[in-house]
Amino acid sequence: MDLKKYKKILFILALVLFVQLPSFSFSTRKENDLMEMPENFPEKYTSQYVKQITPIYKSTGKDQVIYVALDMLKGTNGEFSRNAILGNNLSGRPVKIEFKDLGTINPDYANFDALGWKKNKQLFIYINPRHKDAPPGALAALLSHEALHQDEYNSLAEETYAWTMEASVWYEIRRLYPESNDELHPLVVRENTLRKLFLRGNYSNKYIKKTVMSNEGYKNLPATSPGFEEL
């Protein structure tokens, strides 16, 4: 083979590689950008948008649905809870959030929807795994409640405030993201029950307080706790 033919073959091979490599790279990048989010995510939470907000929320844990839920609290009554979870709380640290079998903490907690917990100086929010596929808007309302429990003390007043916060946030979430109202999901059933009590009390804690007071699980709680001195 003479030198001219050899150079020509090399040139053709180089040209083929040059054309093919960018095409492969673009295809892979495009596939990642178009990765489908769960069907119950609001439309605005595309893969690209979720990737953009992940650095804000990754200190709370590893679950993407939690990042979306926390982001949905922006501009609602749950903004306080969102900031508390991100570190503006009594511990001064981001709250760690995870789905966990609550029965492993205490068999009495097995059917709880969620639980606020403190270990040393770290705050945790544990969510029952049956809610992993809940609409993130319902999880947002639940988190707005649990974020208010920031120490080892609890009371009827604190629970009344937390349940009322959850109800008011769910009321707002339903207006902002109506697709969150998946009435077949057990967490949404809980939220709609609270919403009805909230509306029945004319946007107050009137009937929520009665529900808290009659809750068998709260029968041993004191009337008030630090930060929640009024019932």
N, C-alpha and C positions, 0 to 999 in steps of 0.2 A: 504494500500500500504506500503510495507516494505521500509526501508531506502535505500537499494541498488537500487531498481527500481526507487525511487524518484530522486536519484543522477544521474542515467542514463538518465532520461528524461531531467533533467536540463542541462546535458552535451550536449545532442543532440540539444536542443533549442539554447544553446550558440554557438554551431558549425554552425548551420544554419544562425544565425544572423551574425556571423563572415564572412561567405562566401558571404552573400547577400549584406551587407553594402558597402564593397569596390567596388563591381561590380556596384552598383547604382551610387556611387560617381564617378567612372571612366567614366561611360556612360554620366553623366551630363557634366563633364569636357570636354570630347571629343566633345560633341555636341556644347559647347561654342566655342571651338577652331576651329570648322569647320563651324561656322556661315558664311553664304554667304554674300559677299559684292555686291553692285550694279554692274550690268553687264558692265557699262561703266567705272568702275575703272580699271586702268592698272593692269596687272596680279600680279605684285610684291606687290600690296596693299591688302594682305590677312587680315583676321580679326586679326590675331596675330600681323602682322606688324603695322596695324593701332592702335592697343592697345598699342604697343611699342612707337609710335610717339605721342600719344595723350598728354602726360604730357608736351611736348615741345610747343604745340599749343593751349592748352585748355584756356589760358589766353585771347585768341582772341574771344572766343565765344563757342557755344555748337554744331555747325554743323560739323559732321564728314567729309563731302565732302570738307569743307574749310580746314581742317587739311591736307587732301590729296593734295588739290590744292597748299597749301603753301609748302608742302614737295616737290612737283614736280618742284618748282622754284629753288631748289638746283642745282648748277652747270650750271645755265643759266644766261642770262643777267639780269634776274629778281632777282638775289641773293640780290641786293641792296634793292629792294622792300620787299623781305622776311624779311630781317633784320630790315627794317623800321617798318614793321607791328609787329614784335616781341618786339619793344620798342626803337630801335635806330633811333629815329625821334625827331622832334623839341619839342614834348611834354614830351619825356622821358618815355612814357608809352606804353604798347601794344595797338595797334589799335583794337577796338571792331568791329567785322564784323557780320552782320546779314542780312537775307532776310527780306525786308520790302516793303510795299506798298508805293512807293515814292510819290504818289498823296496825301498822308496824310500830307506830309511836305509842298508841294506846288502843286496845280493841274497842273502846267506847267511841273512838273517833272514826271508825271504819266507814261510816255512811255520811260523814261531814262532807260538804262541798269544798271547803278550803279551811286552812288553819294558819293563823299568824303565830310565829314561833321565835323565840330568842334563845340563842346559845352563846354564852359568854357575851361578847360585844356585837355579835353578828345577828341581824334580823333575817328571818326567812318567811316566805309565803309558800306553803305547800298546797297544791291543788289536786283534788281527787282525779286519778287518771281517766275516769269515765267522761271527763270534760275535755279531753285532748282534742276532740273533733267539734267542740262547741264553736259557734260563731265568735270571732274575736271581739265583737261588740259586747256580747254577754260576759266574756272574760274580763273585758275592760271594767264593766260595772262591778263584778266580783272583786277585782283588784282594788277598786276605789274604796271598798269596804275594808279589806284586809290591811291596807296600808295605814289605816288609822290606829292599828294595834302595834304600838312601838315599844312597849315595856312589858314587864311580867305582871302588871296589874290590869284588872278588867272590872267592869261594873255594868249595872243595868243602864246607866246613863251613857256609857261608852258604846255599848251595843246598840242602844236606840239611835245614837248619832250615826254610827257606822251603817246600820240598816237603812236609815233615811238617806244618807249619802248615796248608797248603792241604788236605791229606788229613783232618786233624782237624776243620777247619771244615766241609768237605763232609760228613763223618760226622754232624756236629751239624745241618747244614742239612737233610739228608735226614730226620732225625727230627722237626725242627720244621716243615718244609715239604715233606712227601712228594711233593707235586705237582711239585717241582723236578726229580725224577728222570725226565726225558724221555730215555730210553735211545737214542733215534734221533739225538740231537744230538751232534755231534763233541766239543763241550766237556764234555758229560756223560759221554761215553765216557772221556775223559781223567780226569775226577774219580773215576769208578768204578774205574778202574785203580789210582789212588792209594789209594783207600779199601781195596781188597783187600790191597794191600801193607801198609797201616797195620794192618789187622785181623790179617793173617797174622803180623805182628811183635808181636802182643798189645798193640796201641795204642802202639807204639814206632816209632823210625826204623830199626829193624834192616834191613829189606828195602828201604826207601826209600834208605838210605845206600848199599847195594850197587848200586842202580839208578843213583844219581848218580855213583858212582865209575866205573861202566862206560859212562857216557854219552859218546859221541864228542865232543859239543859242549863238554864240560867238561874235555877231556884236558889243556889248557894252564893250567888254573886252579891257583893255589897251594892248599895244604891249608887255610890259615886266612886271615882278613881281620879288620880292626878291628871289634870287637864280636862276633866269631865265632871265638874262639881255640881252641875245642875241636871236634874232628871226631867 
